[in-house]
Amino acid sequence: MPESNVLLLENLSPQMARKILREIVEGYTDRMFISNHCRRRMVERQITDRQIICCLRNGTFKEEPYWSP
């Protein structure tokens, strides 16, 4: 993703957010970081890393993107 796109993240359409997420997941899963909080929740819910990646690749959005500084 070109750096110039970083400035446009405030006004993402749902379609563009989906496209960017898919590109990130497809190209950078080896550099993905899952926080300790997320790991704890994954254990509670018996969810694997593979399931998280699959969800990011194939899942759907329930809300439109919004900016949270």
Secondary structure, 3 states (H helix, E strand, C coil): CCHHHHHHHHHCCHHHHHHHHHHHHHHHHHHCCCCHHHHHHHHHHCCCHHHHHHHHHHCCCCCCCCCCC
